[in-house]
């Protein structure tokens, strides 16, 4: 595995889950609250693994029409691996399946995941399918995907490095992506410096309310005030 790391100000975001970071972003966002994160059916296939954090490297794939020549397919895949290699920081692959729900081919299995992992990639977020789950989970490579599949079918990379839309999230190569069992979140660059403090404040407020609700002092009559304070 690559030893790439982010500067400390970014690296500390690994210590939070995506819902906490999403809540912490609320006062910092210049985008609608309905954008910037993945939606179902994309979900964690390896939920037992810790959160991943990386610069997005984007790609599109197809699998339902016959393959182009082998040399063309290999060149497209090598271009994607070259983008992973070129990043000085950890990466996350964000891959759009242009065949949509019809897409049945898995680009990501033990072989490609192992190569990507060796190139500093922490995992993949895709609205396509993935396979070889036990082997890939043992490697530590994270999967967020539409589902699990059997075959590669006619899968191939159609483009690498171009912006994509995966499960409702617009992602460009170089975007900062945090992902865990809840989904993937795009973190705006201008929010990074203030986000840990905002996330800590979210945790403190929530734990205060939760602690009270679990205590003998819980009183429905006081709920309105507590909620307003929260």
C-alpha positions in Angstrom: 0.0 0.0 0.0 1.2 3.5 -0.8 2.3 5.6 2.2 0.7 8.8 0.8 -0.9 11.1 3.4 -2.7 14.4 3.4 -1.5 17.4 5.3 -2.7 17.2 8.9 -5.6 19.7 8.4 -7.1 17.3 5.8 -5.9 14.0 7.3 -7.9 14.6 10.5 -11.2 14.3 8.6 -10.7 10.5 8.6 -11.7 10.6 12.3 -15.3 11.5 11.5 -18.2 9.7 9.8 -19.9 11.1 6.8 -23.1 12.2 8.5 -21.2 14.2 11.0 -19.1 15.9 8.3 -22.3 16.5 6.3 -23.9 18.2 9.3 -20.7 20.2 10.0 -20.7 21.5 6.4 -24.2 23.0 6.8 -23.0 26.6 7.8 -20.1 26.4 5.4 -21.8 25.3 2.2 -22.4 27.5 -0.9 -24.4 24.7 -2.5 -27.9 23.3 -1.9 -28.2 20.8 0.9 -29.5 18.3 -1.6 -26.2 18.0 -3.5 -22.7 16.8 -2.9 -23.4 13.3 -1.6 -24.3 9.9 -3.0 -27.8 8.4 -2.7 -29.2 4.9 -2.8 -28.9 2.4 -4.3 -25.1 3.0 -4.0 -24.1 1.7 -0.6 -21.2 0.2 1.3 -20.3 -3.3 0.2 -17.4 -3.4 2.7 -19.1 -1.6 5.7 -16.7 -3.1 8.2 -13.7 -1.1 6.8 -12.9 2.4 8.2 -13.7 5.6 6.3 -11.7 6.5 3.2 -10.5 9.9 2.2 -8.9 10.8 -1.1 -8.7 13.0 -4.1 -11.3 11.8 -6.7 -10.0 10.2 -9.8 -13.0 9.8 -12.1 -13.9 7.4 -14.9 -16.9 6.1 -16.9 -17.4 2.5 -17.9 -19.7 0.4 -20.2 -20.2 -3.4 -20.2 -23.3 -4.2 -22.3 -22.0 -3.8 -25.8 -19.2 -5.9 -27.4 -15.6 -5.0 -26.7 -13.5 -2.6 -28.8 -10.1 -3.9 -29.8 -8.0 -5.2 -26.9 -5.3 -2.6 -27.4 -7.9 0.2 -27.0 -9.3 -1.3 -23.9 -5.9 -1.8 -22.3 -4.8 1.8 -23.1 -8.0 3.2 -21.5 -7.3 1.2 -18.3 -3.7 2.2 -18.2 -4.7 5.8 -18.6 -6.8 5.5 -15.4 -4.0 3.8 -13.5 -1.7 6.6 -14.6 -4.0 9.2 -13.1 -3.9 7.3 -9.8 -0.1 7.1 -10.0 0.2 10.9 -10.7 -1.6 12.0 -7.5 0.7 12.9 -4.7 -2.1 12.3 -2.2 -4.4 9.4 -1.5 -7.1 8.8 -4.1 -10.7 7.5 -4.4 -12.0 6.2 -7.7 -15.4 7.6 -8.6 -16.8 5.6 -11.5 -20.0 6.2 -13.4 -21.6 3.2 -15.2 -22.9 4.6 -18.5 -25.2 1.6 -18.9 -27.1 2.6 -15.7 -29.1 -0.2 -14.1 -28.6 -2.4 -17.1 -24.8 -2.5 -16.4 -23.9 -6.0 -15.4 -20.1 -6.0 -15.8 -17.7 -5.7 -12.9 -14.5 -3.6 -13.6 -13.5 -3.9 -9.9 -12.4 -7.2 -8.6 -9.4 -8.6 -6.8 -6.9 -7.9 -9.6 -7.8 -4.2 -10.5 -8.4 -3.4 -6.8 -5.0 -4.7 -5.9 -3.3 -2.6 -8.6 -5.3 0.5 -7.6 -4.5 0.0 -3.9 -0.8 -0.3 -4.7 -1.1 3.0 -6.6 -2.4 4.8 -3.5 -6.1 4.4 -4.0 -8.2 3.7 -1.0 -11.4 2.4 -2.7 -14.0 2.9 -5.3 -17.4 4.7 -5.4 -19.5 3.5 -8.3 -23.0 3.1 -9.5 -21.8 0.0 -11.2 -21.2 -3.5 -9.8 -18.2 -5.0 -7.9 -17.0 -8.5 -7.1 -14.4 -10.6 -5.2 -15.7 -9.1 -1.9 -13.8 -11.2 0.6 -10.4 -10.8 -1.1 -10.9 -7.1 -1.6 -12.1 -6.5 1.9 -9.0 -8.4 3.3 -6.8 -6.1 1.2 -8.4 -3.0 2.9 -9.8 -1.6 -0.4 -13.2 -0.1 0.2 -16.2 -0.6 -2.1 -19.3 1.6 -2.4 -21.4 0.4 -5.2 -24.9 -0.2 -6.7 -24.4 -3.9 -6.0 -22.4 -7.1 -6.3 -22.0 -8.9 -9.6 -20.7 -12.1 -11.1 -19.1 -11.3 -14.5 -16.9 -8.8 -16.2 -19.3 -9.0 -19.2 -17.9 -6.5 -21.8 -16.7 -4.0 -19.2 -14.2 -1.4 -20.2 -13.2 2.2 -19.3 -14.8 4.7 -21.6 -13.2 7.8 -20.2 -10.8 8.8 -17.4 -10.5 12.1 -15.7 -13.7 13.7 -16.9 -16.4 14.8 -14.5 -19.0 12.2 -13.6 -22.4 12.0 -11.8 -22.6 8.9 -9.5 -25.7 8.3 -7.4 -26.7 12.0 -7.7 -23.2 13.4 -6.8 -21.3 15.5 -9.3 -17.6 14.7 -8.9 -14.6 16.0 -10.7 -11.1 14.6 -10.6 -9.3 16.3 -7.8 -12.3 16.8 -5.6 -11.9 15.8 -1.9 -14.1 12.8 -1.2 -14.9 11.2 2.2 -16.8 7.9 2.2 -17.9 5.3 4.7 -20.8 2.9 5.3 -23.3 5.8 5.0 -22.1 6.9 1.5 -19.7 9.3 -0.1 -19.5 13.1 0.5 -17.7 15.7 -1.6 -16.0 18.3 0.7 -15.5 21.7 -0.8 -11.9 22.9 -0.6 -12.8 26.2 1.0 -14.6 24.3 3.9 -11.7 22.1 4.9 -10.0 24.4 7.4 -13.2 25.0 9.4 -14.8 21.6 9.1 -13.2 19.8 12.0 -14.3 22.4 14.5 -17.8 22.4 13.0 -17.9 18.6 13.2 -16.7 18.7 16.8 -19.5 21.2 17.6 -22.1 18.9 16.0 -20.9 15.9 18.1 -21.0 18.0 21.3 -24.5 19.2 20.7 -25.8 15.8 19.7 -24.2 14.0 22.6 -25.5 16.6 25.1 -29.1 16.0 23.8 -28.6 12.2 23.7 -27.1 12.1 27.1 -30.1 14.0 28.6 -32.6 11.8 26.7 -31.0 8.7 28.2 -30.8 10.1 31.7 -33.3 10.0 34.6 -33.6 13.8 34.1 -35.4 13.3 30.7 -38.7 15.2 30.8 -41.0 15.6 27.9 -42.1 19.0 29.2 -38.5 20.3 28.7 -38.2 18.8 25.2 -39.1 21.9 23.3 -36.5 24.0 25.0 -33.8 21.4 24.6 -34.6 21.0 20.9 -34.5 24.7 20.4 -31.2 24.9 22.2 -29.9 22.0 20.1 
